[in-house]
Amino acid sequence: MSADAPYPLAQDLRPVALVIVAGSIAAVKAPSALRRLREAGFQTRVIATAAALNFTTPLSLSTAADAPLHTDQTWFGPQPGAEHLLLAHADMVVCVGAGADLLSRAALGRASDLASATLLSVRCPVLWVPAMNERMWLHPAVQTNVALLRSWKHHFLGPEYGPFGSHGEGEGLGRMAEPETIAALAWGLLTPAPQDSHDLQGRRVVVSAGPTREYLDPVRFISNPSSGKMGFAVAEAARDRGARVTLISGPVNLPDPPGMEVRHIESALELRDAVMEAAGRAHLVVMTAAVADYRAAERAGEKQPKVAEEATLRLVPNPDILAELGGQKGERVLVGFAMETHAGVERAAAKARRKNADFILLNYPTQENTAFGGDDNQVTLVRPGGASEAWPRMSKLEVAHRLLTEAAKLLPPE
């Protein structure tokens, strides 16, 4: 490939993710990572190191990327060119299954193969997704290289704790992050940040998300269809603006966002305990969780048999977590969500006053694809005095950033 040859699909307006597949056994997950990146909205290019091809095949990588595979053989082929410079014109580099060797070559500025030469040439965000034995990961040499790359503003995802390897090494810190998480973080790193993108630097933010489950017996429960997407978007946006985030999530089908503490709960009582403990150190609390209003007065210890006649279920109220937070508010900024079918602004303003919230974001369950399960939201910001501002329909991540911009204005100076 010559330096001035156009890359196929050069007119495609989607951002380009250049995926470098390194030589760990986690390379077997690289095709899945490529597919997830494409599903997230990227067009993909792929480089495989020589060692990576011991674990996966050229055909699987090129098929998953929907693009030709680049290797040392293509770089030093019969018509060598500046392939590393051409590939460096990417919007994001993702190093999948990165081992100690590739980290070392990048930190030392080596250019001994196509992967390391390309890493020297890029001018875009670089996301490292390491995978190796725990003993290797924790070795001072590896940690020194990681620290140096971090100082160059490179990003790291994992490694995670769990089983790794193929020879019964057991569990430890070294497992590669899952492809879905890789794609989500890569896209998040490209999300245009607001001008005040570091306004939460060092602040502690607590976010609740998802539904609660109130069990009637070991298999039946009261709940709602909250997906958790709004709360996860707030947590990720706060993280990207420099905050130290604690996300407290009910049962959802979303991977844990990287770069924050995630606590999992099921019931409203568990949520209350987790939120009140975390809020004691927080500057900002955002309550997006859809908390069940009631729970069973008595939870059966065994599955109750079905009966032919009517059954009576006695319920008791769950704690009002937002009101309890408001009663201990201090200088903390407190944001809640409300869902109404009518008289929304009046009810949301009354809720904000009653619970001592700084503002409430109001939405309506009748608006298609904007409430439970949707990727967009259309909300109205309502203040305790009744002033309101209707926001246009936008993605939940955009809502999250706009929410945080309003909340940051209320934070006291550090």
C-alpha positions in Angstrom: 0.0 0.0 0.0 1.5 3.3 -1.0 1.4 6.3 1.3 -0.9 8.3 -0.9 -3.3 5.4 -1.8 -6.9 6.1 -0.5 -8.1 3.6 2.1 -11.3 1.8 1.1 -14.4 3.5 2.4 -12.5 6.8 2.7 -15.8 8.7 2.2 -17.5 6.9 5.1 -18.3 9.6 7.7 -18.3 7.2 10.7 -15.3 7.5 13.1 -12.5 5.1 12.5 -11.4 2.8 15.3 -8.0 1.2 14.6 -7.8 -2.1 16.6 -4.4 -3.5 17.4 -4.7 -7.1 18.4 -1.8 -8.2 20.6 -0.4 -11.6 21.4 -2.3 -12.8 24.5 -4.8 -15.6 24.6 -7.5 -12.9 24.9 -6.9 -12.3 21.2 -9.6 -14.9 20.7 -12.1 -12.2 21.8 -10.8 -9.7 19.2 -13.3 -10.6 16.5 -16.2 -10.0 19.0 -14.6 -6.7 20.0 -14.4 -5.6 16.4 -18.1 -6.5 15.8 -19.2 -4.6 19.0 -17.2 -1.5 17.8 -18.9 -1.6 14.5 -22.3 -2.0 16.1 -21.5 1.1 18.3 -21.0 3.2 15.2 -17.3 2.8 14.2 -15.8 1.8 11.0 -12.9 -0.5 11.9 -9.3 -1.1 10.8 -7.3 -3.9 12.3 -3.6 -4.7 12.9 -2.5 -8.1 14.3 0.9 -8.7 15.8 2.7 -11.8 14.8 2.0 -13.3 18.2 -1.7 -12.6 18.0 -2.0 -14.9 15.0 -1.1 -17.8 17.2 -4.6 -17.3 18.9 -6.9 -16.1 16.1 -7.0 -16.2 12.3 -6.6 -13.5 9.6 -9.9 -14.4 8.1 -11.8 -14.0 11.4 -10.2 -10.6 12.1 -10.7 -9.2 8.6 -14.3 -10.5 8.4 -15.2 -9.0 11.8 -13.6 -5.7 10.8 -15.1 -5.7 7.3 -11.7 -4.5 6.2 -8.3 -6.0 5.2 -6.0 -7.3 7.9 -2.7 -5.5 8.4 0.4 -7.4 9.6 4.2 -7.1 9.5 4.0 -9.0 6.3 1.9 -6.3 4.6 4.1 -3.6 6.1 7.3 -5.3 4.8 5.7 -6.8 1.7 7.0 -6.6 -1.9 5.8 -3.0 -2.2 6.5 -1.5 1.2 5.0 1.9 2.0 4.2 4.1 4.8 1.4 1.8 6.0 1.9 2.8 9.6 1.3 6.5 8.7 -1.8 5.7 6.7 -3.3 3.6 9.4 -2.5 6.3 12.0 -5.2 8.5 10.5 -7.8 7.1 12.9 -10.1 8.6 15.5 -9.4 6.0 18.1 -6.9 3.3 18.7 -7.9 0.3 20.8 -5.2 -2.2 21.8 -7.0 -5.5 22.5 -5.5 -8.1 24.7 -2.4 -6.0 25.2 0.4 -7.9 26.9 3.6 -6.8 28.7 5.6 -6.8 25.4 3.4 -4.4 23.5 3.1 -2.1 26.5 6.9 -2.1 26.8 7.5 -1.3 23.2 5.0 1.6 23.3 6.5 3.0 26.4 10.0 2.8 25.1 9.1 4.3 21.7 10.1 1.2 19.8 9.1 0.9 16.1 10.2 -2.7 15.5 6.8 -3.8 14.0 3.7 -2.4 12.4 1.8 -2.1 15.6 4.4 -0.2 17.6 5.3 2.0 14.6 1.7 2.9 14.2 1.4 3.7 17.9 4.2 6.2 17.5 2.4 7.9 14.6 -1.2 8.3 15.9 -2.5 11.6 17.2 -5.8 10.4 18.6 -7.0 8.8 21.9 -5.4 5.4 22.7 -7.3 2.8 24.7 -5.4 -0.1 26.2 -7.3 -3.2 27.1 -4.6 -5.4 28.9 -4.7 -9.1 29.4 -2.0 -11.2 31.1 -1.2 -13.2 34.1 -1.7 -11.4 37.4 2.0 -11.8 38.3 3.0 -10.2 35.1 0.5 -7.3 35.4 1.7 -6.4 38.9 5.4 -6.6 38.1 7.1 -3.2 38.7 8.3 -3.1 35.1 4.8 -3.4 33.7 3.3 -1.0 36.2 6.1 1.6 35.3 5.2 1.3 31.7 1.5 1.7 32.4 2.2 4.8 34.5 4.2 6.3 31.7 1.5 5.7 29.1 -1.1 7.1 31.5 1.0 10.3 31.8 0.8 10.6 28.0 -3.0 10.6 28.4 -3.5 7.1 27.2 -6.6 5.4 28.6 -6.8 1.9 30.3 -9.7 -0.4 30.6 -9.0 -3.2 33.1 -7.6 -5.7 33.5 -10.5 -7.3 35.5 -10.5 -9.8 38.2 -11.6 -13.2 37.1 -10.5 -16.5 35.5 -7.8 -16.2 32.8 -5.5 -18.3 30.7 -6.1 -21.8 29.4 -3.9 -23.9 31.7 -5.8 -23.7 35.0 -4.0 -20.6 36.3 -7.1 -19.8 38.3 -8.5 -16.4 39.1 -6.7 -13.1 39.5 -6.3 -9.6 38.2 -5.5 -10.0 34.5 -8.7 -10.9 32.6 -9.5 -8.8 29.5 -12.6 -6.6 29.7 -15.6 -7.8 27.7 -16.1 -6.6 24.1 -19.3 -4.7 25.0 -17.5 -2.7 27.6 -14.7 -2.0 25.2 -17.0 -0.6 22.6 -19.0 1.5 25.1 -15.8 3.2 26.6 -14.3 3.7 23.1 -17.4 5.5 22.0 -17.6 7.5 25.2 -14.0 8.7 24.7 -15.1 10.2 21.4 -18.2 11.9 22.7 -17.8 15.7 22.3 -17.2 17.0 25.8 -18.8 20.3 26.9 -16.6 23.3 27.3 -16.8 22.9 31.1 -15.8 19.2 30.7 -13.6 19.3 33.8 -16.0 21.1 36.1 -16.4 18.0 38.3 -12.7 17.3 38.6 -12.1 15.7 42.0 -15.8 16.0 43.1 -17.6 12.9 44.5 -20.8 12.0 42.7 -23.3 9.4 43.7 -25.8 8.1 41.1 -28.6 5.6 41.6 -30.0 3.8 38.6 -32.4 1.0 37.5 -35.3 -0.6 39.2 -35.7 -2.2 42.6 -37.3 -5.6 43.2 -39.5 -6.2 46.2 -39.8 -10.0 46.7 -43.1 -11.5 47.8 -41.5 -15.0 48.0 -38.3 -16.4 46.7 -39.4 -16.2 43.0 -42.1 -13.5 42.8 -41.4 -9.8 43.1 -42.9 -6.3 42.5 -40.8 -4.2 40.1 -40.9 -2.0 37.0 -39.3 -2.0 33.5 -36.5 0.6 34.2 -33.5 -0.1 32.0 -31.0 1.9 34.1 -29.8 3.7 30.9 -30.4 7.2 32.2 -28.5 6.7 35.5 -25.7 4.9 33.7 -25.4 7.9 31.3 -25.2 10.3 34.2 -22.5 8.2 35.9 -20.5 7.9 32.7 -20.8 11.6 32.0 -19.7 12.6 35.5 -16.7 10.2 35.2 -15.7 11.8 31.9 -15.9 15.3 33.6 -13.4 14.3 36.2 -15.7 13.1 39.1 -15.1 10.2 41.4 -18.3 8.3 40.8 -20.2 5.8 42.8 -23.0 4.1 40.8 -25.6 2.2 42.8 -27.6 0.0 40.4 -30.6 -2.2 40.7 -30.9 -5.3 38.5 -30.3 -4.2 34.8 -28.9 -5.7 31.7 -26.0 -3.3 31.3 -22.3 -3.9 31.9 -20.7 -2.1 34.8 -19.2 1.2 33.4 -15.4 1.3 33.8 -13.6 3.9 35.9 -16.0 4.1 38.8 -17.2 2.2 41.9 -20.3 0.1 41.1 -22.6 -1.3 43.8 -25.4 -3.7 43.1 -28.6 -3.8 45.0 -32.1 -5.3 44.6 -34.6 -3.9 47.1 -35.4 -0.4 48.1 -34.1 -1.0 51.6 -30.8 -2.1 50.1 -30.7 1.0 47.9 -31.5 3.2 50.8 -28.6 1.8 52.9 -26.1 2.1 50.0 -27.1 5.6 49.0 -27.1 7.0 52.5 -23.7 5.5 53.2 -22.2 6.8 49.9 -23.9 10.2 50.1 -22.1 11.1 53.3 -18.9 11.8 51.3 -20.6 13.2 48.2 -20.8 16.6 46.7 -23.6 15.7 44.3 -26.3 13.0 44.4 -28.4 12.2 41.4 -31.4 9.9 42.0 -32.5 8.3 38.8 -33.5 4.9 40.2 -37.1 3.9 39.8 -37.8 2.8 43.4 -40.8 0.6 44.1 -43.2 2.6 46.3 -44.2 -0.4 48.3 -42.9 -3.8 49.5 -44.6 -6.8 51.0 -45.5 -6.5 54.6 -44.3 -10.1 55.1 -42.1 -11.9 52.6 -42.8 -15.6 52.4 -39.8 -17.9 52.9 -41.1 -20.4 50.3 -42.8 -20.2 47.0 -46.5 -19.8 47.5 -48.7 -22.2 45.7 -51.3 -20.9 43.2 -54.8 -20.8 44.5 -58.1 -20.6 42.6 -59.7 -17.9 44.7 -58.7 -14.2 45.0 -55.6 -13.4 47.1 -55.0 -10.4 49.3 -51.5 -8.8 49.4 -50.6 -6.5 52.2 -48.1 -3.8 51.3 -46.2 -1.3 53.3 -44.5 1.9 52.1 -40.8 1.9 51.2 -38.6 4.6 52.6 -38.5 7.9 50.7 -34.8 8.1 50.0 -34.8 11.4 48.2 -36.7 13.0 51.1 -34.2 11.5 53.6 -31.3 12.9 51.6 -33.0 16.3 51.5 -33.4 16.3 55.3 -29.6 15.9 55.6 -28.7 18.0 52.6 -26.1 20.5 53.9 -24.1 21.9 51.0 -24.7 18.8 48.9 -26.4 19.3 45.5 -29.4 16.9 45.2 -31.2 16.1 41.9 -34.2 13.9 41.5 -36.3 12.5 38.6 -40.1 12.4 38.4 -42.5 10.7 36.0 -46.0 12.1 35.8 -49.0 11.7 33.5 -50.6 15.1 34.1 -50.0 18.4 36.0 -46.3 17.5 35.8 -44.6 20.8 36.4 -46.8 21.6 39.4 -46.3 18.2 41.0 -42.5 18.1 40.2 -42.1 21.6 41.8 -44.0 20.4 44.9 -41.8 17.3 45.1 -38.6 19.4 44.9 -39.9 21.7 47.7 -41.1 18.8 49.9 -37.9 16.8 49.5 -35.4 19.7 49.5 -34.0 18.9 46.0 -32.2 21.5 44.0 -34.2 20.6 40.9 -36.2 17.7 39.4 -36.1 16.4 35.9 -39.6 15.6 34.8 -40.7 13.2 32.0 -43.8 11.5 30.8 -44.2 7.8 30.3 -46.5 8.3 27.3 -43.8 9.8 25.2 -42.5 7.1 22.8 -39.0 5.8 23.4 -38.2 8.5 26.1 -38.8 6.7 29.3 -38.4 3.1 30.3 -35.9 1.3 28.0 -35.5 4.2 25.5 -32.2 5.6 24.3 -33.5 9.2 24.2 -35.2 11.3 26.8 -37.3 14.5 26.7 -37.4 16.2 30.1 -38.4 19.4 31.8 -36.1 20.8 34.5 -38.3 22.0 37.4 -37.0 24.1 40.3 -38.6 24.2 43.8 -40.1 27.7 43.1 -41.9 26.4 40.0 -39.6 27.8 37.3 -39.3 25.2 34.6 -37.3 24.8 31.4 -38.4 22.2 28.8 -35.5 20.6 27.0 -35.7 19.2 23.5 -35.6 15.5 22.9 -32.0 14.3 23.0 -29.9 11.2 23.8 -29.7 10.2 27.5 -26.0 11.0 27.4 -26.8 14.5 26.3 -29.4 14.9 29.0 -26.8 13.7 31.5 -24.3 16.3 30.5 -26.8 19.1 30.5 -28.0 17.9 34.0 -24.4 18.0 35.3 -23.8 21.4 33.8 -26.8 22.7 35.8 -25.8 20.9 39.0 -22.2 22.1 38.7 -23.4 25.7 38.9 -24.8 25.0 42.3 -21.7 23.3 43.8 -19.9 25.4 46.4 -16.2 26.3 45.6 -13.7 23.8 47.0 
